[in-house]
Amino acid sequence: PDFSDAKVTVKIKSESINTDNKKRDEHLRSPDFFESDKFPEIIFVSKKIEKTGKSTFKITGDFTMKGVTKTVALTGELGGILAKDPWGHTKAGFTLSGEVNRFDYGLNWNKAIEAGGLVVSEKVKLNIELELGKEG
């Protein structure tokens, strides 16, 4: 299948962070990290989709976090295509993955630990599950 004309927009509410630790979640919503009050959404908007294999794709787009936008490339894997849903629409399921450097987006807080190293990784892994619908 060819998805080169597909458009993907992913919006994540930054306040929705949930690590099963209330204090850590509050810290992640603070100005040290996502600053959720001022920047309520993390957004990815695709600009180009290229087929790289039988069911794999490279999705290049603009990733915006904490008011900073950078172009990133994500790997997409087609999970399957449903020819017709109950309303007669064609749907495709995808998994997108990639990573960003949090320092590029102003998420600079860190703390050294006694054994050496830092508490928080420089790289943030992105894993996105999405469903595309065909128009027309």
C-alpha positions, 0 to 999 in steps of 0.5 A, a space after each residue: 500500500 502507498 501512504 505517501 499522500 497520508 496526513 498524520 497529526 498527533 496531539 498529546 496533552 502534556 498534563 496526561 503524563 502518568 508514571 504511577 507516581 503522583 509526585 513524579 507526575 507533578 514534577 514532570 508537569 512543572 517548568 522543569 519539564 513539560 510546563 503543562 500550564 503554559 504548553 498544554 500539548 505536544 504535537 507531531 505533524 507529518 510532512 512526508 511519508 516514504 515507503 521503506 519496505 513491504 510494511 515499513 515507512 519513514 514519516 518525517 514531520 514537525 515535532 513541537 514540545 514546550 514551544 520548540 519545533 524541530 523536524 524529526 523522522 519516525 519509523 512507521 510499521 503497518 499493522 494491518 488494513 481493515 478493508 471496510 469498517 461498519 460504516 464502509 471506511 477503509 482503516 489502517 493501523 500503524 505503530 510509529 517509533 523514534 526518539 528525540 533529545 529532550 535538551 533540544 526542547 528545553 527540558 533540561 532538568 537533571 540530577 546526578 546520582 551517587 553511583 555516577 550518571 544522571 537521573 533522567 536520560 537525554 533521549 526520550 523514546 516515542 511510541 505512537 499507536 494510530 489508526 488512519 482512515 481513507 477519505 472519499 
